[in-house]
């Protein structure tokens, strides 16, 4: 069976990796991302840039292969995986439920593994089981080691069944966010990721259901944020602390890296175009 992994990344480009090779690198919807400019000096995201960057990830840390490295120290000064890692380190949450290449949905308690898996990928749509990854994170922590299924609702249920009280989870859909909040109430910290292309309605749902939201390249989330009582970190790709718990975790991470919330006074430096 072909080892297959599908992501939407680098400007919402569709990427398929099969048996360690990039077989599809689609055209990006977003042409410029300030974070890729800052960290990789990419001025314009093109199909060639997408393919080259994914090949770099495969070569440098084994993404979507048996050579996958699963541990990493902080990368971005501020991102969702960094907030999760800090929250675990400081005992603000008991476990994090994320999705990663090679294992699908997984329940984690080690900050460096959260960072190593979640901090290196984005927009994971589909993945195949990779034994080295599954064994590295612990087979008992993976939702479905046989299929590497991605299902964040089932992931939270698994974390709760494992005995964890305060569980954080990343979600990429408004529907999942609302369902998790309805089922688990305030015992789950919900963090919205991969939010580009969200509709105005989904943006409202996400703000109503989530504790922390990353704006990605979403014009509708940015618009919705204007009417909300929130804490904002960063002016390139803002992260919103929405609830009291969300604000606490965002502020904790800001203090850890010696930064202050964005006050909106300096110009925003967003991705282009916003979608």
Secondary structure, DSSP 8 states (H G I E B T S, - for coil): ---EEEEEETTTEEEEEETTEEEEE---S--B-HHHHHHH--SS--HHHHHHHHHHHHHHH-TTSTT--------SSS-HHHHHHHHHHTTS-SEEEEEETTTEEEEE--HHHHHHHHTT---EEE----HHHHHHH-GGGBS-TTTT---HHHHHHHHHHTT-SSEEEEES-HHHHHHHHHHHGGGEEEEE---TT--HHHHHHHHHH-SEEE-TT-HHHHHHHTTS--EEE-SSS-EEE-SHHHHHHHHHHHHHTT-----S-S-----BS--
